[in-house]
Amino acid sequence: MHRQIVKSALLLPRTTSALLKQSSVNHVADVSSPLWRVTPIAGVANWKHPKNTYEGVVFPEKRRLGFVEKAPLFVGNQRPQKMFKRLIDMRGPELVHNRLIHKQYGIRAIHGGTMKPGHFEMVRNTTNRKLEENRMFAVWRIDPPWKSVTKKGLGHRMGSGKGSIDHYVTPIRAGRIIIEMGGHLEFEEAVHILKRVADKLPFKAEAISQEMVEEEERQAEMLERENVNPFTFEYCVNNNMLGCRKWLSTYDYKWYNKYR
């Protein structure tokens, strides 16, 4: 009985434990006594659900990412063309496809690079696996592979012309939107899917929302307006500070160290 009283005293408030210490050890506790009754103090709050009507959301006809061909289709007797490397296709900012059409969420490239057919398949499988078609959708924002990449067979000697076409790629510039996702969902739900895809791409990419893009534009405009330091990269280049024109690239005059 003593153990029972001590064990019950540890579970009671401080005032009740003090009362038990004053009582006799051989005293039998009365369970029906008000001293032993438990009063619940926790309740369930009735929080109001946020009213998000998604009025401007327009669902496309196909809500999942479609299959992308590994090579372009040629008409009739048209022969596949061997192309140059043209690194300019991956350098600099994207000036056209750098906005979110559906004004919701997407993946944006930070640096330039190329996407092979395997990367297209990875993006499609990873996105469609987590996509709930009844309230979400995803669309492509890049072209299928169109640029040919040549390669010579293993063990061939140098020379004897350009190698045969091995595969096709899609060049990507910084700021290009890769895919867009939207529907009846919040960014906290879409960011887990988009970030998983962005981490697997062959170049640096990030998950963005329309609010993030607008905030970045406001911050860039504010920094340019309130900047009191005259020694910007553009100022140093135009005035040849410390003879910097000797080692500058042609693209430094064009993009002022913002892109490579």
Secondary structure by P-SEA (a helix, b strand, c coil): caaaaaaaaaaccaaaaaaaaaccccccccccccccbbbbcbbbbbccccccccccccccccccccccccbbbbcccccbbbbcccccccccccccccccccccccccccccccccaaaaaaaaaaaaaaccccccccccccccccbbbbbbccccccccccccccbbbbbbcccccccccccccccccaaaaaaaaaaacccbbbbbcaaaaaaaaaaaaaaaaaccccccaaaaaaaccccccccccccccccccccc
